[in-house]
Amino acid sequence: MDRLQQKYVAEVQPALQQELGLGNRMATTRLLKIVVSMGVGRATENKKLLEEAAAHLGVIAGQKPVICKARKSVSNFKLRAGNPIGVKVTLRRQRMYEFLDRLISVAIPRVRDFRGLNPDGFDGRGNYSMGLTEQNVFAEIDPDTVETVLGMNISIATTARNDPAGRLLLQKLGMPFRSA
């Protein structure tokens, strides 16, 4: 069992049960999945960008990413339906906890001028989304191999029914939110 998963079972789950006033341990808020995606809009001009993004995302996430294709044609962006425009990975169970642990303890502290995560990134149902401007903040990526700096979106899905419950879960797990 991963370090963050052990922390959830031993500390976070009982604390959430007490703070939210839940009688059943299974009713506490928990993580469902984490989706990490990288949009590569310039992949229509240069196919190597998509391959590089897929390789970096595979190293960061620990599993092979899926290539996302455009659904509609947009002439202003020189985009046709079916063209590859990004990559994504859906993490669940142990890989999800390992990734979140690395994100909290290694990657986020390496962000330049970091003052805390935006607490407004919740969607109204307890799910949180954030963005990173470069993939170099992860220790697994060798900066010498990076030809193009690409950002990534990270979406954390929880079983929370509202934002305060989702925020409480992520705070207990160690997410460094900026004070409002």
N, C-alpha and C positions, 0 to 999 in steps of 0.2 A: 504494500500500500504506500502511496506517495506521501511525502511530508505534509503537503497542504491538505490532502484528503484525511490524514490522521488528525490534523488540527481541526478540521471540520467536524469529524465524529466526536472527538474528545472535548473540544472547547466551544466551538461555534454553535453546533446544534443544540446543546443544553442551554446556552445563553439566549439563543433565538427563541427557544420554547418558553423560557421564563419571561423574556421581554415582551413577546407578542401575546402572552397569556394563552398558550395552546396546551391542551391536555394530552394530546397524542404526539409522540416524538416524530411520527411519520408525516405529520401535517406541517412540519417546519419547512421553510423555504430552502431550496437547494439549487445547484447548478444543473442545467440540462445539457447545454452544448456551447461551444465557442466556435464562431465562424470567422476565419481570417481570410481576407480577400485583397487582391492587388489589381487595380485597374490599369491596363496598359493600352491607352488610347492610341499611342503611336505605333502599335503592333501592325496596323494596316500598311505602314510604310516600311517597317523593319521587323522581320520575323524573329531576329535574334533577341530582341527585347523581351518577347513573350517567353522564349526558352530560358533566358536569364532569370526572369521573374519566377518561372515555374521551379527552376533549380534552387533559387534562394528560399522560396516559400517551402519547398520540400525539406530543406535543411532545417529551417526554423521550426516547422510544425512536426517533423518526424514522420510524415506520411506523404504519399504522392498527391499533388494537387490536381484538381479538375479544371480543364480549360473551359472558360465561359465564352459563349458566342453571342453575337448581337442578335436581338430578336427582330428589330426593324431596320430598314434602310434609312439613313439620314444623309442627304446629299451634301449638306453644308460641312459635314465632318468627313466626307469621302468614305462613308461607311455603308456596307451592304449587309443585309440579313445573312447570318451564317458565318460572318467573319469572326475569328477569335479576337477578343478584346480584353480578356482578363483571366485570372486564375483564382481559385478559392479552395479552402480546406475546411471541412467540418470536423471538429474534434469532440470526442465524447469520452466518458469514463476516465481511465487512468491518464491517457494522453492529454485530456482537457486539464486535469489538475496539474500535471507536469508543466504544461505550457503556461498556465496562469501563475504558477510558482515562479517560473523563469521571468515572466513578464513583470511581476511585482518586485522581485528581489534583484534582478539583473538589468533588464532592459529599460524600465521606466527611470531608474536612477541615472542612467547614462544619457538621457535626453538633455540637450543643452537648454539652459535657462528654465529648468523645470520648477514650477511653482505649485504643482498639484493638478490633479485631473479635474476637468470641468464637471461639476455635480449636476448640470442640466442635460447630460447626455442620456437621460432615461426616456423611454417612449410612452409612459403612462401605464404600462403593465408590468413594470419591474425589470425590464430588459435594458442593458446598458450598451452603448456604442461609443467607440472612441477611435481616433485616428493617430497614426504615427507618420511623420514626414519622411522618414528614411528607414531602410532596413538595417543599417549599420549599427543600430543600438543593441541588436542581439549579438551576443558573444560568439555564436556559431558562424557568423558571416565574416569572412576574411576581407578586410577593406580593400586589399589589392585586387581581388577578383571582381569588384563592383565597377562596372563600366557606366551604368546609368543608375542614379539614385531614384528609387521608387518608393512611394508611400504605401501604407496599407491601412485597411479598416479592420477593426476588431469588434465583433458583436458578441456579447455575453448574454445568453438566454437563461432565465431563471424560472422557477415555478411560482414566483411572487405574483400576487394579483394587483399590487399597486407599487408605486415608486418608493415610498418609505421602507417597505419591507425588502425590496431589492437592494436599496442603498445600504440598509442595515446589514444584510448578508455580506455584501462586498466590502463594507468597512471592517467587519469582523474578520474577513479573510485577509485583510491587509491592504486593500486598494487605497492609495494616498489621495483622497479627494481634497480639493481646495475648499477652505472654509468660506461659506457664503457671506 
